[in-house]
């Protein structure tokens, strides 16, 4: 009988002796999706109608006159890629490379075709 009580006592205490405590930690990680900006450079060809150095250029092409804004880094080049120092004049054939930003067309470079 002593043996039976001892076994029952051990059986009753065993769950407490082998009990494990557990801690659950939850971390919330927020990731911001990577944004990519894609810029597209396009060009228009035509003849210069008006030119204001450092400000604007208007080119008449097959689709009509197009107004461009000269960016601070806009370059005027000849067909060989050399910088042209003489100002553009009305009637010169040009190819204007620009980036559309909203309603504006910001010029990156102008290549004189003559």
N, C-alpha and C positions, 0 to 999 in steps of 0.2 A: 503494500500500500504506500509506503514511503516512496518507493520507486515511481509509482503512478503519479503522486503529487509532484514529485520533482520533475517528471517529464512534462506534466501540464504547466508547471510554473515556467519551465524553459520555453515551452511552446508559446506561452503568453508573452514572454519578455523578448523573444527572438525578433519579432517585427520592429520593435523599438531599437534594438541593438544594431540591426542592419539597415535601418532607415537612412535614406540619402536625402539631403536637401538639394534643391536645384534652384538656380537663379536664372531667370529669363531676361535678357537684355535685348531691347528692340532699338535699332538705329534706323532713322529715316534719312535716306540719302536723296537729295534732289539734284538731278542733273539738268543742266541747261543745254538744249540742243545746239550743236555747232551751226553757226550761220556762215553761209558762203555768199560772197558778193561776186556777181559775175558782171563784168563790164564788157560791152561790145563796142568795138570801133567800126564805124561804117564810113563810107565816103560818098561824096557827090561830085560830079564833074560839071563844069560849065564855064561861063565867062564872068569876070568880075564886073559888077555894075557900080558898087560903092565899096570903099574901104576906108576905115578909120583905124589907124595904127593903135594897137593895144586895146581896142574896143570891139568893133564889129566888122563883119565883111558880109556883103550880099552877093550871092552868085546866082546867075540865071542859067538854069539847066533845062532839060526837056520838060520837066514837070512844073516849070515856072521859077520865079525868084525864091530863094531860100535865105533866111537871115541866120547868121552864125554869130556866136559870142566868142571872142578871142580869149582863151585862157591865159593865165600868167606864164605858162610854159609853152605856148604855141610857137612853132617855128615855121619859117617860110624857107622852102628848099627848092633847088632846081632839079631837073630830071636826074642828075648824077648824085643827088643827095647832099650837095654842098649848100650851106646857108646863103641865102640871098639877102644882101644888105639894102638894095634899092626898094623903095616902097612899091606895093602893087598899084597898078593903074587900071582904069576901066578898059574893058575889052580883052584883057589877058585871059588865056585859057588856063584854068587851074583844076586841081583835084583836091578837095577839102576832106581831110580825115577828121572825124569828130565822134564824140561820145554823147548820145542823147541823155540828158538829165532833166526829167520832167518835161516841161515845154521848151526848154532851151537846148540848143545844140552847141556844145562846147568844143571848140577847135583844138585839136592836138597838133596838127601840122597841115600846112598848105604846100602842095607841090605844083610849081609853075611848069606847065606843059610845053610852053613855047621856048 
